[in-house]
Every structure is written in structure tokens, then in C-alpha cells.
């Protein structure tokens, strides 16, 4: 599986969990039954990490979302943003710019054009602040 396919499967599972609020293991079982979403260790790592840090990630998203509160962000966009933030902060193997680029590609596949602009704006502001913090700590 490519990294993009892993991220796509993780996105679908995180989104499904937002919609259904089911136990993630139940969603893994359903995904394996219907064979449309691949579930492997790499997918589970992203999904479980994203879900474990959801509250923290939502706080960060809220800080950078100037036009919408968390409650007003669509579940599709929230799933994409959470995964991008999770990878940017916690996945040492994924550079922030790659996580953001992949989030934009997911958004272009699954959301409206204005949603892609919103996601790009939130992640861009986060990235700029993160870069400033790293430079001031260096």
C-alpha cells in the first residue's frame, strides 16, 4: 500500500467513526467484511492516534479556524484536518508539508472547492506558526 492509500483508508475510518460514534474495532471489522477499506497496522496507527488525540487536535483546529467553530466544520473536513494535524505533530516519518499536501489532495477528492480552501487556510496558518516556533527555539 502506498502512503496515500493508507491515509485514504484512515480518513474513511476516522470519518465513519465521527458519523457513527461506534467502537473503532467494530468499524475495522465492518471495513474488512465489505473489503472496500484496507485495514492494516499502518492504517490503525493513524486512526487510533488521531482518535486518541481528537480533543487536543480539535483545540488546535479551533485556534486556527477563524471562520468556523468546531461544531460548524463538516465531519469530512474535520476528519481531514484531524489526520493532517495528527501526522504533523505525532508522526515523525511524515514531514508537515507532506501531511498538509496530502490533506489538500483528500479534500479535493471528497469535499467542495471552498472546503479545500478552508482546510488549506487552517493548515497553512498552523504550519506558519509551527515554523516560527521552531525557528525561535533553534
VENLIN-V355879 format. One record per residue. SS is DSSP state (H for helix, E for strand, C for the rest). OMEGA is omega in degrees with one decimal (999 if undefined). Layout:
# VENLIN-V355879
<<SS;OMEGA> <SS;OMEGA>>
This chain:
# VENLIN-V355879
<<C;175.4> <C;178.2> <H;179.1> <H;178.8> <H;176.7> <H;-179.1> <H;179.3> <H;177.7> <H;179.0> <H;178.3> <H;-178.7> <H;179.3> <H;177.8> <H;178.5> <H;179.4> <H;179.3> <H;176.1> <H;-179.4> <H;-170.4> <H;-176.6> <C;177.1> <C;173.1> <C;-175.2> <H;178.8> <H;175.5> <H;177.7> <H;175.1> <H;-179.6> <H;179.8> <H;-179.6> <H;179.6> <H;178.5> <H;-175.9> <H;174.8> <C;177.3> <C;-179.7> <C;178.8> <C;176.4> <C;175.1> <C;-175.9> <H;-179.6> <H;176.7> <H;-179.2> <H;-180.0> <H;179.7> <H;-177.7> <H;-175.2> <H;175.7> <H;178.6> <H;-179.3> <H;-179.0> <H;-177.3> <C;-173.2> <H;-177.7> <H;177.9> <H;-179.6> <H;178.0> <H;176.3> <H;178.6> <H;178.9> <H;179.4> <H;-179.3> <H;-175.2> <H;177.3> <C;-176.0> <C;-172.7> <C;-176.0> <C;171.8> <C;179.1> <H;-178.5> <H;-178.9> <H;177.5> <C;-179.5> <C;-179.3> <H;176.3> <H;-178.6> <H;-180.0> <H;178.2> <H;179.8> <H;-179.6> <H;-179.5> <H;-179.0> <H;-180.0> <H;178.5> <H;179.1> <H;-178.7> <H;-179.2> <H;-174.2> <H;-168.1> <H;-177.7> <C;-176.9> <C;-178.4> <C;-178.7> <C;175.9> <C;-177.8> <H;-178.5> <H;176.8> <H;178.7> <H;180.0> <H;178.5> <H;179.6> <H;176.9> <H;178.7> <H;178.3> <H;175.9> <H;-179.6> <H;179.8> <H;179.8> <H;-168.1> <H;-175.8> <C;177.6> <C;-178.0> <H;-180.0> <H;175.8> <H;177.3> <H;178.1> <H;178.1> <H;-179.6> <H;178.8> <H;179.4> <H;180.0> <H;-177.4> <H;177.6> <H;178.4> <H;177.4> <H;-178.2> <H;-180.0> <H;178.5> <H;179.4> <H;179.7> <H;177.2> <H;179.9> <H;178.8> <H;-179.6> <H;-179.4> <H;177.7> <H;-177.4> <C;999>>
